[in-house]
């Protein structure tokens, strides 16, 4: 019998998130420094950065109930936060 390693599947999904998140955080780092230089408000940038850091927690905390590879994959894809990360990768 073939079993699905849910924890490994979650790690793969988190790696995909990290890949997309990295350039977003880098841009926010630049925005943060510019805001500091000009004395602009940095709270929104800090909030956005924290939200991006926390997005992998959604995967960690997800209750995956699928029993097939396709079901597990779809459940993990559904966790993708398009507001933060943009469109889901194929």
C-alpha positions in Angstrom: 0.0 0.0 0.0 1.3 3.4 -0.9 0.9 6.1 1.8 1.2 9.9 1.4 3.7 11.7 3.6 1.6 14.7 4.5 4.5 16.4 6.3 6.7 16.1 3.3 3.9 17.5 1.1 3.5 20.4 3.4 7.3 21.1 3.3 7.2 21.1 -0.5 4.3 23.6 -0.4 6.1 25.8 2.1 9.2 25.8 -0.1 7.1 27.0 -3.0 5.8 29.8 -0.8 9.3 30.7 0.3 10.4 30.9 -3.3 7.7 33.4 -4.2 8.0 35.2 -0.9 11.7 35.9 -1.1 11.6 38.7 -3.8 8.5 40.2 -2.1 10.4 40.5 1.2 13.5 41.9 -0.6 11.3 44.6 -2.1 9.8 45.4 1.2 13.2 45.6 2.8 14.1 48.3 0.2 10.8 50.1 0.9 11.5 50.0 4.6 15.0 51.6 4.3 13.6 54.3 2.0 10.8 55.0 4.5 13.3 55.3 7.3 15.5 57.6 5.2 12.5 59.9 4.5 10.9 59.6 7.9 7.8 58.0 6.4 5.6 55.6 8.4 7.0 52.1 8.5 4.1 50.3 10.2 2.4 49.2 7.1 5.7 47.8 5.7 6.4 46.0 9.0 2.8 44.5 8.9 3.3 43.3 5.3 6.6 41.7 6.1 5.2 39.9 9.1 2.2 38.7 7.1 4.6 37.2 4.5 6.7 35.6 7.3 3.5 34.1 8.8 2.0 32.7 5.6 3.9 29.4 5.9 2.1 28.9 9.2 -1.1 28.4 7.3 0.4 25.3 5.7 1.9 24.0 9.0 -1.5 24.3 10.7 -3.6 23.0 7.9 -5.7 19.9 8.6 -5.2 17.8 5.5 -7.8 15.1 5.1 -7.2 14.0 1.5 -6.2 10.4 1.0 -4.9 10.6 -2.6 -2.1 12.6 -4.0 -4.5 14.7 -6.0 -6.7 15.4 -3.0 -3.7 16.4 -0.8 -2.3 18.5 -3.6 -5.6 20.4 -4.1 -5.9 21.0 -0.4 -2.4 22.4 -0.1 -2.9 24.6 -3.2 -6.1 26.0 -1.7 -4.1 27.4 1.2 -2.2 29.7 -1.1 -2.8 33.3 -0.1 -3.2 35.2 -3.5 -3.6 38.5 -1.7 -0.1 38.2 -0.2 1.7 36.0 -2.8 0.0 36.7 -6.0 -1.4 34.0 -8.3 -0.9 30.3 -7.5 2.0 28.8 -9.4 1.1 25.9 -11.8 
